[in-house]
Amino acid sequence: MAKTPDPVELTPAAEELLRKLRADHGPLMFHQSGGCCDGSAPMCYQEGEFRTGESDVLLASLKVEGMTEPVPFWMSRSQHEVWSHTRLIVDVVEGRGSGFSLEAPEGVRFLIRSRLVSP
């Protein structure tokens, strides 16, 4: 039986940025909602800074080389229904997004790329 691929992966650039943010801010987490503006972009917070609840789904606990703890990746349940047949790839691009994501002062932002997976 084939192993089901993880629903979320990180590019090397995303891993590098997460290591820097971890050194500056401590343990981290992602949350992706379906809101307006950059609400559909993954937001990176200090772990526990964004409250999750019944309307959220934990998609992955991302392991990053050089970090002792995984980075939880949460998504709003309604957004997950839309993205359920995709593999999410967290990447980094230049430019500031709007919002409270920890990478904003770095002049870059996290971005989701996606790839369809078989249902």
One Martini backbone bead per residue (centre of mass of N, CA, C, O) as a GRO file, in nm:
protein
  119
    1MET     BB    1   0.096   0.037   0.024
    2ALA     BB    2   0.075   0.359  -0.024
    3LYS     BB    3   0.192   0.649   0.081
    4THR     BB    4   0.068   0.925   0.211
    5PRO     BB    5   0.107   1.234   0.159
    6ASP     BB    6   0.176   1.509   0.283
    7PRO     BB    7  -0.017   1.807   0.294
    8VAL     BB    8   0.265   1.946   0.384
    9GLU     BB    9   0.530   2.162   0.266
   10LEU     BB   10   0.874   2.270   0.243
   11THR     BB   11   1.086   2.485   0.145
   12PRO     BB   12   1.403   2.583   0.186
   13ALA     BB   13   1.327   2.883   0.234
   14ALA     BB   14   1.121   2.826   0.460
   15GLU     BB   15   1.314   2.685   0.654
   16GLU     BB   16   1.513   2.918   0.688
   17LEU     BB   17   1.308   3.123   0.801
   18LEU     BB   18   1.215   2.955   1.045
   19ARG     BB   19   1.487   2.950   1.190
   20LYS     BB   20   1.501   3.254   1.233
   21LEU     BB   21   1.228   3.293   1.380
   22ARG     BB   22   1.292   3.098   1.611
   23ALA     BB   23   1.538   3.260   1.722
   24ASP     BB   24   1.357   3.528   1.773
   25HIS     BB   25   1.054   3.382   1.896
   26GLY     BB   26   1.032   3.084   1.894
   27PRO     BB   27   0.785   2.899   1.878
   28LEU     BB   28   0.576   2.785   1.607
   29MET     BB   29   0.302   2.877   1.375
   30PHE     BB   30   0.031   2.801   1.157
   31HIS     BB   31  -0.226   2.994   0.969
   32GLN     BB   32  -0.514   2.926   0.752
   33SER     BB   33  -0.743   3.107   0.593
   34GLY     BB   34  -1.034   3.266   0.408
   35GLY     BB   35  -0.984   3.551   0.397
   36CYS     BB   36  -0.904   3.847   0.334
   37CYS     BB   37  -0.656   3.940   0.156
   38ASP     BB   38  -0.412   3.747   0.333
   39GLY     BB   39  -0.597   3.504   0.446
   40SER     BB   40  -0.479   3.282   0.225
   41ALA     BB   41  -0.228   3.304   0.381
   42PRO     BB   42   0.027   3.205   0.563
   43MET     BB   43   0.052   3.239   0.911
   44CYS     BB   44   0.305   3.343   1.140
   45TYR     BB   45   0.346   3.238   1.477
   46GLN     BB   46   0.353   3.215   1.783
   47GLU     BB   47   0.297   2.977   1.978
   48GLY     BB   48  -0.043   3.052   2.077
   49GLU     BB   49  -0.120   3.337   1.947
   50PHE     BB   50  -0.322   3.160   1.792
   51ARG     BB   51  -0.645   3.068   1.814
   52THR     BB   52  -0.781   2.758   1.825
   53GLY     BB   53  -1.057   2.543   1.703
   54GLU     BB   54  -1.336   2.391   1.574
   55SER     BB   55  -1.269   2.563   1.291
   56ASP     BB   56  -1.007   2.378   1.296
   57VAL     BB   57  -0.718   2.221   1.128
   58LEU     BB   58  -0.469   1.981   1.163
   59LEU     BB   59  -0.243   1.902   0.907
   60ALA     BB   60   0.051   1.960   1.047
   61SER     BB   61   0.390   1.865   1.159
   62LEU     BB   62   0.666   2.045   1.097
   63LYS     BB   63   0.982   1.952   1.002
   64VAL     BB   64   1.293   2.117   1.101
   65GLU     BB   65   1.599   2.157   1.050
   66GLY     BB   66   1.726   2.269   1.371
   67MET     BB   67   1.455   2.196   1.514
   68THR     BB   68   1.299   2.063   1.795
   69GLU     BB   69   1.018   2.157   1.694
   70PRO     BB   70   0.736   2.155   1.551
   71VAL     BB   71   0.517   2.302   1.299
   72PRO     BB   72   0.211   2.394   1.311
   73PHE     BB   73  -0.065   2.337   1.068
   74TRP     BB   74  -0.335   2.544   1.022
   75MET     BB   75  -0.690   2.529   0.923
   76SER     BB   76  -0.967   2.612   0.814
   77ARG     BB   77  -1.230   2.413   0.757
   78SER     BB   78  -1.340   2.557   0.500
   79GLN     BB   79  -1.067   2.561   0.351
   80HIS     BB   80  -1.012   2.254   0.357
   81GLU     BB   81  -1.244   2.171   0.169
   82VAL     BB   82  -1.111   2.309  -0.083
   83TRP     BB   83  -0.796   2.173  -0.028
   84SER     BB   84  -0.816   1.847   0.006
   85HIS     BB   85  -0.670   1.785  -0.305
   86THR     BB   86  -0.401   1.914  -0.185
   87ARG     BB   87  -0.070   2.018  -0.190
   88LEU     BB   88   0.106   2.208   0.032
   89ILE     BB   89   0.340   2.480  -0.041
   90VAL     BB   90   0.576   2.638   0.143
   91ASP     BB   91   0.681   2.965   0.068
   92VAL     BB   92   0.902   3.235  -0.048
   93VAL     BB   93   0.863   3.591  -0.095
   94GLU     BB   94   0.891   3.890  -0.197
   95GLY     BB   95   0.744   4.095   0.020
   96ARG     BB   96   0.471   4.239   0.177
   97GLY     BB   97   0.235   4.153   0.377
   98SER     BB   98  -0.056   4.142   0.532
   99GLY     BB   99  -0.043   4.150   0.876
  100PHE     BB  100   0.094   3.933   1.161
  101SER     BB  101   0.330   3.807   1.040
  102LEU     BB  102   0.662   3.751   1.133
  103GLU     BB  103   0.799   3.817   0.837
  104ALA     BB  104   0.737   4.115   0.755
  105PRO     BB  105   1.016   4.266   0.847
  106GLU     BB  106   1.193   4.094   0.618
  107GLY     BB  107   1.057   4.138   0.316
  108VAL     BB  108   0.869   3.885   0.337
  109ARG     BB  109   0.659   3.596   0.233
  110PHE     BB  110   0.431   3.372   0.264
  111LEU     BB  111   0.340   3.096   0.038
  112ILE     BB  112   0.110   2.917  -0.160
  113ARG     BB  113   0.147   2.616  -0.308
  114SER     BB  114   0.014   2.371  -0.548
  115ARG     BB  115  -0.096   2.017  -0.562
  116LEU     BB  116  -0.247   1.768  -0.695
  117VAL     BB  117  -0.428   1.493  -0.562
  118SER     BB  118  -0.540   1.194  -0.514
  119PRO     BB  119  -0.847   1.075  -0.380
   0.00000   0.00000   0.00000
